[in-house]
Every structure is written in C-alpha cells, then in structure tokens.
Amino acid sequence: MPASIRKARLGAKAQVVLPKEARQALGLKPGDSFAFVVDGDDVRIIRAPADGDDPACFSEWASDADRKGYADL
C-alpha cells in the first residue's frame, strides 16, 4: 500500500485525535495504547508494547519511587 499523509490538529490540552486511517493501520480501539518513536525531526506512531514487553523498561527501575520520580517525563 502506498504511503499517505493525514493531518491532525493539536488541541488546547495537547490532545491529538488519530485519523481513522492511522487507527485502522495500527489496529487501535478506544482505550488501546500507542507510542511515539522520536528520531530527530521525525516522529512515528506505533502500537505500544503490551505491559511488561517494553525492552527499555527494567524491573529494577519500576518501584513506586521510580514511577513518581519519572512521572513528568
């Protein structure tokens, strides 16, 4: 399938509504999680890994103190 571009707007509360084509391509439904992959000036949206499947998350950094300390990042 050829690439396509779909526009979206950033709302007043920094909320974004994903266009229907993007939701369908990722198989997203209300309540599903997705992630942003930032690479320089490029940003991709991907389906978020299931809980516990994030290779960048180490269990030794998953305490309540860590969650509170990194909550604003």
ABEGO torsion letter per residue (X at the ends): XBBBBBBBBBBAAGBBBBBAAAAAAAGBBBGBBBBBBBBEABBBBBBBBBBGABAABBAAAABAAAAAAAAAX
